[in-house]
Amino acid sequence: MTVADFVVVANRLPVDRVEAPDGGEEWRTSPGGLVAALEPMMRSAHGAWVGWAGQPDVELAPFEIGGIDLIPVPLSAQEVAEYYEGFANDTIWPLYHDVIAPPQFHREWWEAYVTVNRRFAEAAASAAAPDGTVWVHDYQLQLVPQMLRELRPDVTIGYFHHIPFPAHGLYAQLPWRDQVLRGLLGADVIGFQRAQDATYFLTAVRRRLRYEVKGSAVSVPGDDGATRTAIARAFPISIDTAPYLELAARPDVRARAAEIRASLGNPDRILLGVDRLDYTKGIRHRVKAYGELLAEGRLDVENVTFVQVASPSRERVDAYVHLRDEIELAVGRINGDHDTMGHTAIRYLHQGFPREEMVALYLAADVMLVTALRDGMNLVAKEYIATRSDNRGVLVLSEFTGAADELRQAVLVNPHDIEGLKEAIMTAVEMPVKEQSRRMRALRRRVLDNDVAAWSSAFLRALDEVHPH
């Protein structure tokens, strides 16, 4: 088996299996920001990526795509149900998102999580060259850093947490709270989206494990009596801006944006929401606020249309099934009350779209509503800003997203406050062009200067400082 100087470990491989023109199957690179950020480094440093291929009960040999070695980790259907849908998405996800939905605690899910994390750690240990670097990603793999350190004490280990980390009062509910903290502290650098997340993590370490914490540094005792230092701090993630700038400038995409506006009856203002269908995204609150503005006559369907894209998500988890029903019921009621023959109040789309169509939607939208109840970062906000080369458009942004720390010129809002949300929507709808331009210029500067390549460089620099090669 080939070994690599730089190994990425993530729940999923950066490829999808698709049908080839000849009717067979082939692998295509997924269009994710993480792949774009790490691809240049993976190529130059002879990199490998450890992850699940997305299909249960399939054993695949390692293979190579575009100069990157891919090392598939097999999962059984039962492990997908218990480790992924269970512990990762029905225990950790709701707990780490402020218990917006109640987390489920099941011992057999935890056991599956431990088993699968060990399998990932073993695959990474086999793939890493002597004194190599391994970068582990996200909440599905929180135990991997410590397991990997036990197997390979020679490698440098980074971990990045893409979702929020909860306040100690919530985190303390987790029956396996100490094991998870120790798992994360196996890394040399533990990265979070927000300074607040890093603070919550360090507080949990201090209170639960009683380790010494100075600033962002934790003294982690080893079995041999020696201590090492782990660093925990914020590295806000971003997007690969190039494809968004390129698509936004393309005549066919701009023509499609005009077509979208025309198909909606050329309203004065188009409001847009783009989310995974998830209870953390605040879609219900947004729909409610918009419905009330129509009912009060402050907005009129002849002049304003709201487009909500809600891409399907975790459709086998009960909370998501109920959420879809609630949102579709609310949308149906508002449309029933306010639609005219020529205009629809809410155009609701429960489907995913290719990037070209998303950029056309961003260009068509006058107001972007990002009103998540809790979000690690929220890259949709940054995608919208990247496409607005005309410096027009308004971003309404929840204070409870990581993006709110950086994007201060957005119209910031507490999405739990429906009256406040209504006022923010009205501010955005009525904002003069001059003010839109002033705010958008500042937002664009921030997003274009701090892209995903800058994020990965900052993280890897920190890793190098802690553990220089």
N, C-alpha and C positions, 0 to 999 in steps of 0.2 A: 504493500500500500504506500502511496506517495505521502510525503510529509511536507508541511507548509510552514513558512516562517510566520504567517499571519492567518489566524483562523477566526471566522465569525461563527457564532452559535446562536441560532434563532429557532423559534418553534417551527417556522416554515422555510423550506428552500426557496430561493428567489426565482423559481420557475413554475410554470403551469403546464400541465399536459393538455395539448390541443390536438384536434384532428388535422392531419397533414393533407395536402392536396390529393395525394394518391389514395386517401381513405384510411391510411394507417394512423399512427399516433406519433407526435413529436413534442419536444419541450420548447417552450418559449419563455424568455425572461419576463418576469412580472414587472409592471411599470411602477415599482415602489421607490420612494425617496431614498430609503436606506440602501437599496441596490445602487442607485445613481451615485450616492455619496461615497460608497466603498469600492465601487468598480475599479477606478484608476489604481487605487492602492492594492486591490486584490491581484490586478494584473502585474504591477511592477514588483510586488513582494512575493509573487508566486503564492497566491492565497487559496484557502479552502473554505467552504461554507458547509456547516453541519446543520441539518434540519429535516423535518418530516416532509415527505413529498406530497402530502395532502390526501392520500388514499389509504384507508385502513387495510390491514392484512395483506400488504404487498411488500415483499422483500426485494430491494433493488441494489445492484452493485454500484459503487461510486462511478460517476461519469463526469465528463467535462463539457462545459458550454462557454464559448467565448473566452477561453484562457483561465477560467475559474474551475477548480475541482469541486464537485458537489458530492457530499457524503450523506446519503439518505439514512435517516433513523427510522426503523419500522415501528408502527403502532398498531396494536390490535383494535378491533371495533370496540371492545370493552374498555380499553385504555383511552380511546378517543372520548368515550362517554364519561369516564370517571376522572381522568386527568385533565382533559381539555374542556369538555362541556360542563363537567362537574366542578372540580376544584378551581381550575383557572377562571372559568366564566360564571360560576354560580356561587363561589365562595369568595375568591380574591377580588374579582371585578366589582361586585356590589360593595364589599367591605371598603375597598380602596377609593370608591367613588361616594364617600360620605353616607353609605347605607341608604342610598336613594331607594333601593329595593332591598329587602331583607336577605342577608347572605345565608347560605345553607351550610351547616357544618356536619360532614359525614366522615367517619374514620376511614371507610374503605376508599373514599375519594383521596384522602391524604396519603394513604398507602400507595395508591396508583401514582400520585404526584411524585412521591419519593422514588419509586421504581423507575418512572420515565426520566426524571431528572438524572438519575444515576446512569441510565443508558446514554443520555446526551453527553454527560461528563466523560464517560468512557470513550465515546466516539471522538470527542475533542482531544482527549489525552493521546489517543492513537494518531490523530492527524497532525498534532503540533510538533514542529522540529525542536531539537534541543535549544533551550533559551528563547523559544518563540514567544509570540504574543497571541492571546486569545481574548476576543471581545464577545461577551455574552449579552444577549438582548432580551429584556422584558420579563413580565410577571409570571409567565408560564415556566420560567427556568430559574427561580430565585435560589434554589439549592445548588445549582451547578457550580458557582464559583468555589465554594468550600470543598465540594466533592472532587473538583478538578485539582485544587491545590494539594489535596491528600495524595492524589495519583501522580501529579507532576509539579513538585515544588519548584522546579527550575523555570517554569513559564511565568510571564507577566500576564496578569488577568485583569481585564476591565469588565464592568457590568453597567449597562444603561437601562434605566427604568422609564419606559415610555408613558406610563399612566401616573396619576397622582399617588402620593404616599399619604396615608391618613394620619390625623392627629392621634396622640397616644390613647386618649379615652376610647376611640373607636378601634384602633389597632389592637388594644389589649383584649378585645373580644375573641381574637383568633386563638383557638386552643393550642396551635403549634407556633405561637408568636416567637418564642426564643429560638426555635430551630430555624425559622425563616431569617431572623436577624443574623444568626451565625452563618447561614448559607450565603447571604449577601456579603458579609464581612470577609469571605474568602477572597474577594476581589481586592486589587491594589487601589483602584479608583472606582467609586460607585457614583454614577452620574444620574441626576434628576432633572426634570424640566424646569422646576422653579426653586428658588432659594428656600421657600417655605417647605417644600417637600423634603429637601435635605435636612432642614432644621427638625422636622417631625421625626425623620429617621434617626438623627443623632440623639434626640430626646429619648426615643424608645431604647436605643442602645445604652444610654446612660442609666435609664430607670430600670430596665429589665435585666441587662447583663452586668451592670455596674462597671463597665470598662471606662478607662480614663478617656475623656473627650476634651481636646483643646482646639477651639476654632472649628475647622472642618476635618481635623485629624483625629483618628481613633487609634489608641494603642491596643492591638489585638494580641492577647497572650497565646503562645503556641504550646503544644504538648511537651516540648523540650525545655519549657521555662523561659525561652527567649520571647521577646515581643516584636511585632512588626507594626508598621503604620499603614492604615488604610485611610484614604481621603474620600469624603462624601461632599459633593457640592453640585451646584446647578450648571448645566450645559444645555441651554434652550435649543431644541431641534428646529430645523427649518426645512425649506423645500429646495429642490433643484429648479432654479428660476428659469434656466435657458429654454426648456421646452414650452413654458407658459408664455414667455416673451415672443418666441418664434411663432407659436400658434396664434397669439393675439394679433400679430402683424399680417397674418396670411389673408389675402383677399377672400378666399372661399369661406374661411371661418367668420370673417366680418359680415359677409353676405348672409351666412346662416344666422348670425345674431339678428340682423334686420328682418329675416324671415320669421324668426321666433317672435319678435315684437309684433309683426303683422298678424301672425296666427293667433295672437292674444288680443287682437282688436286695436293695436297701437295705442295702449293706454299711456297717460302722462307719466306714470311711475310703475315700474315692475319691482316688486319685492321678491327676494330669492332666499330660500333656505336649502342647504345641501348637507345631508347627514346620513350616517348609517341609522337604520331604525333601531334606536337604543334609548332606554329610559334616562340615560345621563344627558341626552342632547337637548332636552327642554322643548321638544316639538309641541307637546300638548299646551304648554304655557304660551308659546308663540301663536299657535292657532287661536287660543282663547282670547288673547289680547287683540289680535287682528279682527276676530269676530265681533268683539265689543266695540271697536272703533267703527265698524260698518253699522252696527245696531244703533250707535249714538249719532250717526250721520256725519262723523268727522272725516270718514273716508267714504268714497262712492265707487261701486264696481265699474262705473262708466270710465273712471279716471285711473283707478289703481287695481292691479292684479297681483296676487301673491302666488308664486310658484314654489311648491315644496317637493324637492327630490328626497325620497327616503329609501335608500338602497337596502335590500333585504339583508337581514343579519340574524344569525343564531336562531333559526326558525324552529329548532327543536327544544328550545328553552321556554318553559311556560310563561315567564314574565314578558317575553318578547311577543308571544302570541296574543296575550291580553292587551299589550300596548298597541299593537297594530289595530286590533278591534276598536279600542277607545279612540284612537286618532281618526280612523276612517269614519266612525260614527259622528265625531265632532265636525269633520270636514263636510260630510254629507248634509248635516243640519245647516251649517252656515251657507253652503251652496244652495240648498233648498230655500232658505229664507231670502237670499240676496241676488242670486243669478238673474240675468236678463237673457233674452234670446241671443243677444250679441256678445255678452260678457260673462265670464265666470269669475266668482270671487276668489276661489282657491283652485289652482290646477295642481292636483296631487299625483305624484308619480312614484309608485312603489317599484322602482327598478334602478339598475345601475346603468351608467352611460359611458361610452368611450371618452377619452380625454378631450378630443376635438369638440365633441358636443358640449362637454362641461365648460370649456373655454368660451364657446359661443353663448352659453347661458350666462356666464360671468359678464361677458361684454353687453349682453342684452339687459342685465339687471342694474337698476339705479340704486337699489338699497340691498345690501347683503346682511341677512340676519343670522348671526352666530350667537345663539343665546343658550349655550349648554349650561346645565345645572352644575356640572363638574367635568373638567376636561384636562388631561395632561398638558396638551399644547393647543390643538386644533389648527391643522394645516390648511383647512379650507379658507380660513380668514386670510392666510398668507398667499394662497393661490389666487384669490379674488384680487388682492392688491397688486400682485405681479402682472396681471393682465390689463390693468387700468392705465395704459400708457397715455391716455388723454387727460389723466389727473381728474377725472370725474368719478362720481359714485360715492356712496357713503357706507361705511362699515359700522353696524350696530353690534357691539361685542360684550359678551358676558364677563363680569369681573372674575368669575370662577373658572376661567380658562387660563392656561399658561401664557397664551398669546397676549393677554391683557397686561402682563408685566412689561411687554415690549411695545405694544401698539397703543400708546397712550393717546394718539390723536383720533382714535375711533370714538364713537358715541358709546361710552361704557355704561353698563346697566346691570342691575341685580335682577336676574330672570324670575326669581320667586315673587317679586313685587310687580303684580300685573298692571297696576296704575303707572308705575315707573316705566314699565316696558312699553305701555301705550304712548307715554310722553316721548320716549326715545324714538319710537317709530315715527311719530309726528314730526319730531325734530329732524329726522333723516329725510322724510318725504318733503319737508318744506325748506330744507337747507339751501341757501343761495349758492349759485355756481362758484362764486369767488371763494366762499368758505370751504366748499367741497374740494376745490383745487388746492387750497392752503394745507388742508389736512392730508389729502391723498399724496401730495408731494413728499411730505414728511414720512408718511407710512411707507411709501415706495422706497425711499432712501434706506430706511431701516431694513426692509425685507431684502432688497437687492444687495446691500452690503453684508448682511448676515445670512448667507445662503447655507445649504446643507453641507457644502464642502468646507466652509468656515467652521461649522459645528463639528464635523468629524476631525478636522485638524486640531481644534482646541482640545477635544477629548484625548486624542492620541498624544498630543504634546504633554498633557497632564500625566498621562500614563508613563511617558518617557522620563518625566521629572521624578516621579516616585520610584521608578525602577529603571534607571538608565542602562542601556545595553552597551 
